[in-house]
């Protein structure tokens, strides 16, 4: 198991894996693979699934005992959950472009 995933598992408790208090996301707080647009058809949903699954695989999330791979399908098939992620991505980008955005390096 990758060190980051191992460290995250140590702090696990109910609700620990959510992206935020209001957004479940991909079922893991380490999965920050945010779509910038809603997929319009089955082909685009397939591409998004591949992108998210590949990300989960590369960062070691699939090895986490608390992670359910099926959540990727659940989010992609649920327009409301997917919309939450798209909106979160837009808010994140807006924050980054804001003059008032504070970084740890300011």
C-alpha positions in Angstrom: 0.0 0.0 0.0 1.3 3.4 -0.9 2.4 5.6 2.1 -0.3 8.3 1.5 -3.1 5.7 1.4 -1.7 3.9 4.4 -1.5 7.2 6.4 -5.1 8.1 5.4 -6.3 4.7 6.5 -4.9 5.3 10.0 -7.3 8.3 10.5 -10.3 6.5 9.1 -13.7 7.0 10.8 -17.3 7.4 9.5 -17.4 10.2 7.0 -13.6 10.3 6.7 -13.6 9.4 3.0 -15.8 12.3 1.8 -14.4 15.0 -0.3 -16.0 17.6 1.9 -18.8 17.7 4.4 -21.4 18.3 1.7 -19.8 16.3 -1.2 -19.1 12.5 -1.1 -17.2 12.7 -4.3 -15.6 9.5 -5.6 -15.7 7.9 -2.1 -12.2 8.9 -1.1 -10.7 12.2 0.0 -7.6 11.4 -2.0 -9.6 11.2 -5.2 -9.4 14.8 -6.3 -10.0 14.0 -10.0 -12.7 16.6 -10.6 -14.5 16.7 -13.9 -14.8 20.2 -15.4 -17.9 19.4 -17.5 -20.9 17.0 -17.3 -20.5 14.1 -19.7 -23.1 14.4 -22.4 -23.4 10.8 -23.5 -22.3 7.2 -22.8 -19.0 7.6 -24.6 -18.0 10.6 -22.4 -19.2 8.8 -19.3 -16.9 5.9 -20.3 -14.0 8.3 -20.8 -14.6 9.8 -17.4 -14.8 6.4 -15.7 -11.5 5.5 -17.3 -9.9 8.7 -16.1 -11.1 8.3 -12.5 -10.3 4.6 -12.3 -6.8 5.2 -13.7 -6.3 7.9 -11.2 -7.5 5.7 -8.3 -5.1 2.9 -9.5 -2.1 5.2 -9.9 -2.4 6.8 -6.5 -3.1 3.5 -4.8 -6.6 4.1 -3.6 -7.8 0.8 -5.0 -5.7 -0.9 -2.3 -7.5 0.9 0.5 -9.7 -1.5 2.5 -12.3 1.2 2.9 -12.6 2.0 -0.8 -15.5 0.6 -2.9 -14.6 0.6 -6.6 -18.3 0.5 -7.5 -18.8 4.1 -6.2 -17.2 5.4 -9.5 -20.1 3.8 -11.5 -22.6 5.1 -8.9 -21.4 8.7 -9.2 -21.1 8.6 -13.0 -24.7 7.2 -13.3 -26.1 9.8 -10.8 -26.4 13.3 -12.5 -26.8 15.0 -9.1 -23.6 13.5 -7.6 -21.7 14.2 -10.8 -23.0 17.8 -10.9 -21.7 18.3 -7.3 -18.2 17.4 -8.5 -18.4 19.6 -11.5 -19.6 22.6 -9.4 -16.8 21.8 -6.9 -14.3 21.9 -9.7 -15.6 25.3 -10.9 -15.5 26.7 -7.3 -11.9 25.5 -7.0 -10.8 27.1 -10.2 -12.6 30.3 -9.3 -10.8 30.3 -6.0 -7.4 29.8 -7.7 -8.1 32.7 -10.0 -9.3 35.0 -7.3 -6.9 37.7 -6.1 -7.9 37.0 -2.5 -7.0 33.3 -2.6 -4.6 32.5 0.2 -2.0 29.8 -0.4 0.4 28.4 2.2 3.1 30.3 0.3 1.6 33.8 0.8 
